């Protein structure tokens, strides 16, 4: 398919729509077209995440994730306030369940300070109980600015803004070759398909499925806002955590296991093409050798609800197996290098008139409006 446009954006998720909106804000007379292969915008990662507006605690100071997350969170709050999208600012506790996690907790506090996260404070057992009476831990990092929203609704409002500004959002139109799009600038925000559009050989998207549970309504009162573990710095996933959403429901999870399908949302889903690419990529096996111990724990929790509940009870002991019901599921587009190294930061590549967003997993939804500024600047807009 070809189209005459000044700027074409491939991918109608939250990042692609934010880019289109930013382009129109900078060039109001530009002809901007967004292509989305599905029948509606934001069908994949945008609509299958926790909805958390991250504050920027986890990311290495000076990284794109750190700078764009902190700015993006501020922009996201402003956008939601201006568009009537509900936001709940309940804060987050990152809880150390044992003394040996305290050094890592202090590292997170230092990162929060370096990244300009407001109000991040170390607290003890008594303060944990005051904030989250059902939670336990030896200490915690309180991050009062962490919030939740509905990113799918944000994406719909972004699409409306694009169209109101004169842009086009074309759903049901698949683009497999970015170079075939007849536009002055093409920006590929393809998420789970980003490596394919970029025709990348050294970096591949390796999909990870994350499965959630929800607390039944009677048990949801156990969690006031968000309770997170201290993450393992060697692994990009946060571990089992509790999140109260804007509708009052509380999710628990997710696990993070290798998926054999990039865009199918069931535990046993297999797409033969996706499976061949993932298992045929030597980076997948190199990654597995590096992270087999952490990966085995994720697989075990995914297979055993008993183990899942055991881990959840490290932070909220009152949770019982009967309190859980099946929740949602998402698939993370994790870029992996051929040597098995996980791409830790946002990554972008230029190929003549095409700018590819290669790696934009969490906190990309939080950072989407700031990513759009960054992309527009890279593209010279």
FIBA-22461 format. One record per residue (C-alpha): residue number from 1; residue in one letter; x, y negated, z negated. Coordinates in Angstrom, 2 decimals. Layout:
N
+-----+------+---------+---------+---------+
:  nr : rest :      px :      py :      pz :
+-----+------+---------+---------+---------+
: NUM :    A :       X :       Y :       Z :
...
+-----+------+---------+---------+---------+
***
This chain:
381
+-----+------+---------+---------+---------+
:  nr : rest :      px :      py :      pz :
+-----+------+---------+---------+---------+
:   1 :    X :    0.00 :    0.00 :    0.00 :
:   2 :    X :    1.19 :   -3.52 :    0.77 :
:   3 :    X :   -0.22 :   -6.84 :   -0.42 :
:   4 :    X :    0.78 :  -10.41 :    0.22 :
:   5 :    X :    1.42 :  -12.02 :   -3.15 :
:   6 :    X :    3.90 :  -14.29 :   -4.86 :
:   7 :    X :    4.20 :  -11.92 :   -7.82 :
:   8 :    X :    2.97 :   -8.34 :   -8.09 :
:   9 :    X :    2.89 :   -6.51 :  -11.40 :
:  10 :    X :    2.72 :   -2.73 :  -11.37 :
:  11 :    X :    1.04 :   -1.44 :  -14.51 :
:  12 :    X :   -2.05 :   -2.78 :  -16.25 :
:  13 :    X :   -1.02 :   -2.03 :  -19.82 :
:  14 :    X :   -0.48 :   -4.72 :  -22.41 :
:  15 :    X :    3.04 :   -5.55 :  -21.18 :
:  16 :    X :    2.12 :   -5.82 :  -17.52 :
:  17 :    X :   -0.93 :   -7.96 :  -18.24 :
:  18 :    X :    1.09 :  -10.20 :  -20.55 :
:  19 :    X :    3.66 :  -10.67 :  -17.77 :
:  20 :    X :    0.97 :  -11.64 :  -15.27 :
:  21 :    X :   -0.55 :  -14.12 :  -17.72 :
:  22 :    X :    2.86 :  -15.65 :  -18.43 :
:  23 :    X :    3.62 :  -16.04 :  -14.72 :
:  24 :    X :    0.34 :  -17.86 :  -14.17 :
:  25 :    X :    1.03 :  -20.11 :  -17.17 :
:  26 :    X :    4.36 :  -21.10 :  -15.59 :
:  27 :    X :    3.15 :  -21.18 :  -11.99 :
:  28 :    X :   -0.59 :  -21.92 :  -12.01 :
:  29 :    X :   -0.85 :  -21.86 :   -8.22 :
:  30 :    X :    0.96 :  -18.56 :   -7.73 :
:  31 :    X :   -0.87 :  -15.60 :   -6.22 :
:  32 :    X :   -0.45 :  -12.91 :   -8.87 :
:  33 :    X :   -1.77 :   -9.36 :   -8.53 :
:  34 :    X :   -1.74 :   -6.61 :  -11.17 :
:  35 :    X :   -2.03 :   -2.99 :  -10.01 :
:  36 :    X :   -3.30 :   -0.31 :  -12.39 :
:  37 :    X :   -3.69 :    3.26 :  -11.14 :
:  38 :    X :   -6.40 :    4.17 :  -13.63 :
:  39 :    X :  -10.01 :    2.95 :  -13.53 :
:  40 :    X :   -9.55 :    0.49 :  -16.40 :
:  41 :    X :   -6.71 :   -1.50 :  -17.92 :
:  42 :    X :   -4.58 :   -0.27 :  -20.83 :
:  43 :    X :   -5.41 :    3.42 :  -20.53 :
:  44 :    X :   -2.26 :    4.97 :  -21.97 :
:  45 :    X :    0.26 :    3.73 :  -24.57 :
:  46 :    X :   -1.66 :    0.50 :  -25.22 :
:  47 :    X :   -4.81 :    2.38 :  -26.19 :
:  48 :    X :   -3.12 :    5.25 :  -28.00 :
:  49 :    X :   -1.07 :    3.62 :  -30.75 :
:  50 :    X :   -1.53 :    2.64 :  -34.38 :
:  51 :    X :   -2.45 :   -0.98 :  -33.68 :
:  52 :    X :    0.26 :   -2.24 :  -36.04 :
:  53 :    X :    1.66 :   -5.72 :  -35.44 :
:  54 :    X :    5.19 :   -4.98 :  -36.57 :
:  55 :    X :    7.19 :   -7.62 :  -38.41 :
:  56 :    X :   10.68 :   -6.71 :  -37.15 :
:  57 :    X :   12.16 :   -4.90 :  -40.14 :
:  58 :    X :   13.54 :   -1.82 :  -38.41 :
:  59 :    X :   15.55 :   -3.24 :  -35.54 :
:  60 :    X :   19.25 :   -4.05 :  -35.31 :
:  61 :    X :   19.84 :   -7.81 :  -35.71 :
:  62 :    X :   20.51 :   -9.42 :  -32.36 :
:  63 :    X :   18.83 :   -6.65 :  -30.38 :
:  64 :    X :   16.02 :   -7.41 :  -27.97 :
:  65 :    X :   13.67 :   -5.36 :  -30.13 :
:  66 :    X :   14.45 :   -7.56 :  -33.13 :
:  67 :    X :   14.23 :  -10.94 :  -31.41 :
:  68 :    X :   11.25 :  -10.13 :  -29.21 :
:  69 :    X :    9.33 :   -8.36 :  -31.99 :
:  70 :    X :    9.63 :  -11.27 :  -34.41 :
:  71 :    X :    8.63 :  -13.85 :  -31.80 :
:  72 :    X :    6.06 :  -11.52 :  -30.29 :
:  73 :    X :    4.36 :  -10.97 :  -33.65 :
:  74 :    X :    3.89 :  -14.72 :  -34.05 :
:  75 :    X :    2.57 :  -15.07 :  -30.52 :
:  76 :    X :    0.25 :  -12.08 :  -31.01 :
:  77 :    X :   -1.27 :  -13.62 :  -34.14 :
:  78 :    X :   -1.84 :  -16.87 :  -32.25 :
:  79 :    X :   -3.35 :  -15.04 :  -29.28 :
:  80 :    X :   -5.71 :  -12.98 :  -31.42 :
:  81 :    X :   -6.83 :  -16.05 :  -33.38 :
:  82 :    X :   -7.50 :  -17.93 :  -30.16 :
:  83 :    X :   -9.38 :  -15.07 :  -28.51 :
:  84 :    X :  -11.42 :  -13.78 :  -31.43 :
:  85 :    X :   -9.59 :  -10.45 :  -31.68 :
:  86 :    X :   -9.75 :   -9.13 :  -35.27 :
:  87 :    X :   -6.49 :   -8.97 :  -37.21 :
:  88 :    X :   -5.99 :   -7.63 :  -40.73 :
:  89 :    X :   -2.86 :   -8.83 :  -42.55 :
:  90 :    X :   -2.53 :   -6.34 :  -45.39 :
:  91 :    X :    1.24 :   -5.93 :  -45.45 :
:  92 :    X :    3.26 :   -2.75 :  -45.60 :
:  93 :    X :    5.14 :   -0.78 :  -48.23 :
:  94 :    X :    8.19 :    1.15 :  -47.03 :
:  95 :    X :    8.57 :    3.60 :  -49.89 :
:  96 :    X :   11.70 :    5.39 :  -51.07 :
:  97 :    X :   10.62 :    8.71 :  -52.53 :
:  98 :    X :   14.03 :    9.51 :  -53.99 :
:  99 :    X :   17.15 :    7.71 :  -55.22 :
: 100 :    X :   19.24 :    8.79 :  -52.23 :
: 101 :    X :   16.99 :    6.72 :  -49.94 :
: 102 :    X :   17.74 :    3.48 :  -51.77 :
: 103 :    X :   20.79 :    2.53 :  -49.67 :
: 104 :    X :   18.72 :    2.85 :  -46.52 :
: 105 :    X :   15.98 :    0.75 :  -48.10 :
: 106 :    X :   18.52 :   -1.97 :  -48.86 :
: 107 :    X :   19.73 :   -1.82 :  -45.25 :
: 108 :    X :   16.17 :   -2.45 :  -44.10 :
: 109 :    X :   15.91 :   -5.42 :  -46.45 :
: 110 :    X :   19.09 :   -6.85 :  -45.01 :
: 111 :    X :   17.80 :   -6.33 :  -41.48 :
: 112 :    X :   14.54 :   -8.04 :  -42.37 :
: 113 :    X :   16.47 :  -11.02 :  -43.72 :
: 114 :    X :   18.75 :  -11.18 :  -40.69 :
: 115 :    X :   15.79 :  -10.94 :  -38.31 :
: 116 :    X :   13.85 :  -13.71 :  -40.03 :
: 117 :    X :   11.05 :  -11.54 :  -41.41 :
: 118 :    X :    9.32 :  -13.65 :  -44.04 :
: 119 :    X :    8.75 :  -12.40 :  -47.58 :
: 120 :    X :   10.35 :   -8.95 :  -47.32 :
: 121 :    X :   11.12 :   -8.01 :  -50.93 :
: 122 :    X :   12.39 :   -4.96 :  -52.81 :
: 123 :    X :   10.02 :   -3.86 :  -55.57 :
: 124 :    X :   10.01 :   -1.12 :  -58.23 :
: 125 :    X :    7.63 :    1.61 :  -59.36 :
: 126 :    X :    5.27 :   -0.64 :  -61.30 :
: 127 :    X :    4.86 :   -3.10 :  -58.43 :
: 128 :    X :    4.18 :   -0.22 :  -56.03 :
: 129 :    X :    1.30 :    0.86 :  -58.28 :
: 130 :    X :   -0.04 :   -2.68 :  -58.42 :
: 131 :    X :   -0.14 :   -2.97 :  -54.63 :
: 132 :    X :   -1.07 :    0.64 :  -53.73 :
: 133 :    X :   -2.39 :    2.38 :  -56.88 :
: 134 :    X :   -2.41 :    5.83 :  -55.23 :
: 135 :    X :    1.17 :    5.58 :  -53.92 :
: 136 :    X :    4.31 :    6.79 :  -55.68 :
: 137 :    X :    8.00 :    6.09 :  -55.15 :
: 138 :    X :   11.16 :    5.00 :  -56.91 :
: 139 :    X :   11.22 :    1.68 :  -55.02 :
: 140 :    X :    9.78 :    0.07 :  -51.92 :
: 141 :    X :   10.31 :   -2.74 :  -49.46 :
: 142 :    X :    7.23 :   -4.93 :  -49.40 :
: 143 :    X :    6.70 :   -6.49 :  -45.95 :
: 144 :    X :    3.71 :   -8.80 :  -46.47 :
: 145 :    X :    3.47 :  -10.04 :  -42.87 :
: 146 :    X :    2.76 :   -6.66 :  -41.25 :
: 147 :    X :   -0.74 :   -6.56 :  -39.77 :
: 148 :    X :   -3.04 :   -4.45 :  -37.60 :
: 149 :    X :   -5.22 :   -5.26 :  -34.63 :
: 150 :    X :   -6.77 :   -3.53 :  -31.60 :
: 151 :    X :   -4.22 :   -3.68 :  -28.77 :
: 152 :    X :   -6.66 :   -2.28 :  -26.22 :
: 153 :    X :   -8.94 :   -5.24 :  -26.90 :
: 154 :    X :   -5.95 :   -7.57 :  -26.65 :
: 155 :    X :   -5.21 :   -6.08 :  -23.21 :
: 156 :    X :   -8.78 :   -6.64 :  -22.06 :
: 157 :    X :   -8.58 :  -10.28 :  -23.15 :
: 158 :    X :   -5.25 :  -10.64 :  -21.34 :
: 159 :    X :   -6.83 :   -9.25 :  -18.17 :
: 160 :    X :   -9.67 :  -11.75 :  -18.51 :
: 161 :    X :   -7.15 :  -14.57 :  -18.89 :
: 162 :    X :   -5.31 :  -13.44 :  -15.75 :
: 163 :    X :   -8.49 :  -13.44 :  -13.71 :
: 164 :    X :   -9.68 :  -16.75 :  -15.18 :
: 165 :    X :   -6.37 :  -18.29 :  -14.10 :
: 166 :    X :   -6.87 :  -17.08 :  -10.53 :
: 167 :    X :   -4.95 :  -13.82 :  -10.66 :
: 168 :    X :   -6.20 :  -10.41 :   -9.58 :
: 169 :    X :   -6.38 :   -7.21 :  -11.63 :
: 170 :    X :   -6.86 :   -4.27 :   -9.31 :
: 171 :    X :   -7.70 :   -1.00 :  -11.01 :
: 172 :    X :   -7.77 :    2.38 :   -9.31 :
: 173 :    X :   -4.76 :    1.46 :   -7.15 :
: 174 :    X :   -1.68 :    3.59 :   -7.54 :
: 175 :    X :    1.76 :    2.34 :   -6.51 :
: 176 :    X :    4.46 :    4.98 :   -6.13 :
: 177 :    X :    7.07 :    2.84 :   -4.36 :
: 178 :    X :    7.70 :   -0.62 :   -5.80 :
: 179 :    X :    9.69 :   -1.65 :   -2.73 :
: 180 :    X :    6.61 :   -1.12 :   -0.55 :
: 181 :    X :    4.74 :   -3.94 :   -2.26 :
: 182 :    X :    4.87 :   -7.07 :   -0.13 :
: 183 :    X :    5.47 :   -9.72 :   -2.76 :
: 184 :    X :    8.15 :  -12.28 :   -3.49 :
: 185 :    X :    8.75 :  -10.75 :   -6.92 :
: 186 :    X :    7.64 :   -7.34 :   -8.13 :
: 187 :    X :    7.66 :   -6.50 :  -11.84 :
: 188 :    X :    7.24 :   -2.81 :  -12.67 :
: 189 :    X :    5.75 :   -2.31 :  -16.15 :
: 190 :    X :    4.95 :    1.34 :  -15.61 :
: 191 :    X :    5.43 :    2.72 :  -19.11 :
: 192 :    X :    5.32 :    6.50 :  -18.91 :
: 193 :    X :    6.10 :    6.31 :  -15.18 :
: 194 :    X :    8.85 :    3.68 :  -15.37 :
: 195 :    X :   11.74 :    5.99 :  -14.44 :
: 196 :    X :    9.90 :    7.29 :  -11.40 :
: 197 :    X :    9.20 :    3.84 :  -10.03 :
: 198 :    X :   12.80 :    2.84 :  -10.68 :
: 199 :    X :   13.99 :    6.09 :   -9.08 :
: 200 :    X :   16.34 :    6.38 :  -12.03 :
: 201 :    X :   18.78 :    9.27 :  -12.19 :
: 202 :    X :   20.79 :    8.34 :  -15.29 :
: 203 :    X :   17.81 :    7.55 :  -17.52 :
: 204 :    X :   14.57 :    9.51 :  -17.69 :
: 205 :    X :   11.37 :    9.11 :  -19.62 :
: 206 :    X :   11.05 :   12.04 :  -21.98 :
: 207 :    X :    7.49 :   12.00 :  -23.37 :
: 208 :    X :    6.83 :   12.59 :  -27.06 :
: 209 :    X :    3.34 :   13.39 :  -28.28 :
: 210 :    X :    2.20 :   11.87 :  -31.53 :
: 211 :    X :   -0.83 :   13.40 :  -33.23 :
: 212 :    X :   -2.70 :   11.64 :  -36.04 :
: 213 :    X :   -5.11 :   12.71 :  -38.73 :
: 214 :    X :   -7.64 :   10.43 :  -40.38 :
: 215 :    X :   -8.63 :   10.34 :  -44.02 :
: 216 :    X :  -12.28 :   11.16 :  -44.47 :
: 217 :    X :  -14.32 :    8.14 :  -45.65 :
: 218 :    X :  -14.42 :    9.33 :  -49.25 :
: 219 :    X :  -10.60 :    9.48 :  -49.35 :
: 220 :    X :   -9.89 :    6.33 :  -47.33 :
: 221 :    X :  -10.02 :    4.25 :  -50.51 :
: 222 :    X :   -6.70 :    5.83 :  -51.51 :
: 223 :    X :   -4.89 :    3.48 :  -49.10 :
: 224 :    X :   -5.34 :   -0.28 :  -49.19 :
: 225 :    X :   -3.10 :   -1.19 :  -46.26 :
: 226 :    X :    0.04 :    0.61 :  -45.01 :
: 227 :    X :    2.38 :    3.09 :  -46.69 :
: 228 :    X :    5.47 :    4.11 :  -44.73 :
: 229 :    X :    8.50 :    6.31 :  -45.51 :
: 230 :    X :   12.08 :    5.12 :  -45.24 :
: 231 :    X :   12.97 :    6.14 :  -41.66 :
: 232 :    X :   15.90 :    8.29 :  -40.68 :
: 233 :    X :   18.19 :    5.91 :  -38.74 :
: 234 :    X :   19.35 :    8.74 :  -36.48 :
: 235 :    X :   15.84 :    9.27 :  -35.08 :
: 236 :    X :   13.52 :    6.70 :  -33.42 :
: 237 :    X :   10.32 :    7.91 :  -35.08 :
: 238 :    X :    9.04 :    6.67 :  -38.42 :
: 239 :    X :    7.74 :    9.87 :  -39.99 :
: 240 :    X :    4.32 :   10.50 :  -41.54 :
: 241 :    X :    2.73 :    7.24 :  -42.69 :
: 242 :    X :   -0.63 :    5.79 :  -43.69 :
: 243 :    X :   -2.28 :    2.89 :  -41.83 :
: 244 :    X :   -5.57 :    1.18 :  -42.60 :
: 245 :    X :   -7.05 :   -0.15 :  -39.37 :
: 246 :    X :   -9.24 :   -3.15 :  -38.64 :
: 247 :    X :  -12.35 :   -0.94 :  -38.74 :
: 248 :    X :  -11.48 :    0.31 :  -42.25 :
: 249 :    X :  -10.42 :    3.79 :  -41.16 :
: 250 :    X :   -7.08 :    5.19 :  -42.35 :
: 251 :    X :   -4.82 :    7.21 :  -40.07 :
: 252 :    X :   -2.09 :    9.55 :  -41.29 :
: 253 :    X :    0.82 :   10.52 :  -39.07 :
: 254 :    X :    1.91 :   10.89 :  -36.42 :
: 255 :    X :    4.10 :   13.85 :  -35.76 :
: 256 :    X :    6.48 :   13.41 :  -32.81 :
: 257 :    X :    6.98 :   16.45 :  -30.60 :
: 258 :    X :    8.12 :   16.93 :  -27.04 :
: 259 :    X :    5.19 :   16.73 :  -24.64 :
: 260 :    X :    4.94 :   18.73 :  -21.43 :
: 261 :    X :    2.55 :   16.19 :  -19.94 :
: 262 :    X :    3.03 :   12.43 :  -19.76 :
: 263 :    X :   -0.59 :   11.35 :  -19.63 :
: 264 :    X :   -2.75 :   14.14 :  -21.05 :
: 265 :    X :   -3.97 :   13.82 :  -24.58 :
: 266 :    X :   -4.34 :   17.30 :  -26.01 :
: 267 :    X :   -1.92 :   19.38 :  -28.05 :
: 268 :    X :   -1.46 :   22.12 :  -25.47 :
: 269 :    X :   -1.56 :   19.98 :  -22.33 :
: 270 :    X :    0.86 :   20.92 :  -19.56 :
: 271 :    X :    1.48 :   19.10 :  -16.30 :
: 272 :    X :    3.71 :   21.25 :  -14.11 :
: 273 :    X :    5.44 :   18.31 :  -12.43 :
: 274 :    X :    6.08 :   16.57 :  -15.76 :
: 275 :    X :    7.27 :   19.79 :  -17.35 :
: 276 :    X :    9.71 :   20.54 :  -14.53 :
: 277 :    X :   11.17 :   17.03 :  -14.70 :
: 278 :    X :   11.51 :   17.05 :  -18.47 :
: 279 :    X :   12.98 :   20.53 :  -18.79 :
: 280 :    X :   15.12 :   20.11 :  -15.68 :
: 281 :    X :   16.79 :   16.97 :  -17.03 :
: 282 :    X :   20.07 :   17.77 :  -18.75 :
: 283 :    X :   19.55 :   14.82 :  -21.10 :
: 284 :    X :   16.57 :   16.63 :  -22.62 :
: 285 :    X :   18.77 :   19.55 :  -23.67 :
: 286 :    X :   21.59 :   17.30 :  -24.86 :
: 287 :    X :   19.07 :   15.38 :  -26.96 :
: 288 :    X :   17.67 :   18.64 :  -28.35 :
: 289 :    X :   21.14 :   19.73 :  -29.46 :
: 290 :    X :   21.75 :   16.39 :  -31.19 :
: 291 :    X :   18.42 :   16.13 :  -32.97 :
: 292 :    X :   17.35 :   19.75 :  -33.38 :
: 293 :    X :   17.02 :   19.57 :  -37.15 :
: 294 :    X :   14.72 :   16.52 :  -37.15 :
: 295 :    X :   12.86 :   17.89 :  -34.15 :
: 296 :    X :   12.26 :   21.23 :  -35.85 :
: 297 :    X :   10.68 :   19.42 :  -38.80 :
: 298 :    X :    8.35 :   17.53 :  -36.47 :
: 299 :    X :    7.31 :   20.72 :  -34.69 :
: 300 :    X :    6.72 :   22.49 :  -38.01 :
: 301 :    X :    4.43 :   19.69 :  -39.26 :
: 302 :    X :    2.59 :   19.71 :  -35.97 :
: 303 :    X :    1.97 :   23.44 :  -36.21 :
: 304 :    X :    1.17 :   23.60 :  -39.93 :
: 305 :    X :   -1.38 :   21.34 :  -41.56 :
: 306 :    X :   -0.06 :   22.59 :  -44.92 :
: 307 :    X :    3.38 :   21.13 :  -44.18 :
: 308 :    X :    1.81 :   17.94 :  -42.85 :
: 309 :    X :   -0.16 :   17.47 :  -46.07 :
: 310 :    X :    2.95 :   18.27 :  -48.12 :
: 311 :    X :    4.83 :   15.41 :  -46.49 :
: 312 :    X :    1.90 :   13.02 :  -46.81 :
: 313 :    X :    1.62 :   13.82 :  -50.52 :
: 314 :    X :    5.21 :   12.69 :  -51.12 :
: 315 :    X :    3.79 :    9.17 :  -50.92 :
: 316 :    X :    0.11 :    9.61 :  -51.85 :
: 317 :    X :   -0.14 :   12.68 :  -54.12 :
: 318 :    X :   -3.92 :   12.52 :  -54.37 :
: 319 :    X :   -4.37 :   13.48 :  -50.72 :
: 320 :    X :   -5.72 :   16.98 :  -50.23 :
: 321 :    X :   -6.08 :   19.13 :  -47.14 :
: 322 :    X :   -9.85 :   18.69 :  -47.26 :
: 323 :    X :   -9.41 :   14.90 :  -47.04 :
: 324 :    X :   -8.02 :   15.09 :  -43.50 :
: 325 :    X :   -9.85 :   15.27 :  -40.20 :
: 326 :    X :   -8.42 :   15.27 :  -36.66 :
: 327 :    X :   -7.48 :   11.82 :  -35.42 :
: 328 :    X :   -6.17 :   10.33 :  -32.22 :
: 329 :    X :   -3.16 :   11.14 :  -30.12 :
: 330 :    X :   -0.62 :    9.13 :  -28.19 :
: 331 :    X :    2.37 :    9.75 :  -25.95 :
: 332 :    X :    5.51 :    7.66 :  -26.35 :
: 333 :    X :    7.59 :    6.85 :  -23.28 :
: 334 :    X :   11.08 :    7.40 :  -24.68 :
: 335 :    X :   13.93 :    6.71 :  -22.30 :
: 336 :    X :   16.83 :    9.17 :  -22.64 :
: 337 :    X :   20.25 :    8.99 :  -21.00 :
: 338 :    X :   21.82 :   11.94 :  -19.24 :
: 339 :    X :   24.12 :   12.58 :  -22.22 :
: 340 :    X :   21.10 :   12.92 :  -24.54 :
: 341 :    X :   21.39 :    9.45 :  -26.06 :
: 342 :    X :   18.04 :    7.88 :  -26.88 :
: 343 :    X :   17.74 :    4.39 :  -25.40 :
: 344 :    X :   17.24 :    2.41 :  -28.60 :
: 345 :    X :   16.49 :   -1.06 :  -27.25 :
: 346 :    X :   14.20 :   -2.53 :  -24.63 :
: 347 :    X :   15.86 :   -2.14 :  -21.24 :
: 348 :    X :   15.33 :   -3.93 :  -17.92 :
: 349 :    X :   16.89 :   -3.46 :  -14.47 :
: 350 :    X :   16.93 :   -5.54 :  -11.28 :
: 351 :    X :   16.77 :   -3.89 :   -7.87 :
: 352 :    X :   16.70 :   -6.65 :   -5.27 :
: 353 :    X :   13.25 :   -8.31 :   -5.63 :
: 354 :    X :   11.98 :   -5.70 :   -8.11 :
: 355 :    X :   12.44 :   -6.07 :  -11.87 :
: 356 :    X :   11.89 :   -2.81 :  -13.73 :
: 357 :    X :   10.91 :   -2.57 :  -17.38 :
: 358 :    X :   12.70 :    0.73 :  -17.98 :
: 359 :    X :   12.26 :    1.23 :  -21.73 :
: 360 :    X :    9.54 :   -0.43 :  -23.75 :
: 361 :    X :    8.26 :    1.86 :  -26.52 :
: 362 :    X :    7.18 :    0.58 :  -29.95 :
: 363 :    X :    7.22 :   -2.31 :  -30.84 :
: 364 :    X :    6.38 :   -3.23 :  -27.23 :
: 365 :    X :    2.69 :   -3.91 :  -27.96 :
: 366 :    X :    3.64 :   -6.27 :  -30.79 :
: 367 :    X :    6.32 :   -7.89 :  -28.64 :
: 368 :    X :    4.36 :   -7.92 :  -25.37 :
: 369 :    X :    3.86 :  -11.69 :  -25.15 :
: 370 :    X :    7.53 :  -12.30 :  -25.94 :
: 371 :    X :    8.58 :   -9.57 :  -23.49 :
: 372 :    X :    6.54 :  -11.43 :  -20.88 :
: 373 :    X :    8.53 :  -14.61 :  -21.56 :
: 374 :    X :   11.78 :  -12.66 :  -21.30 :
: 375 :    X :   10.77 :  -10.99 :  -18.04 :
: 376 :    X :    9.59 :  -14.25 :  -16.49 :
: 377 :    X :   12.91 :  -15.85 :  -17.37 :
: 378 :    X :   14.86 :  -12.89 :  -15.93 :
: 379 :    X :   12.83 :  -13.16 :  -12.73 :
: 380 :    X :   13.56 :  -16.89 :  -12.46 :
: 381 :    X :    9.95 :  -17.90 :  -12.85 :
+-----+------+---------+---------+---------+
***
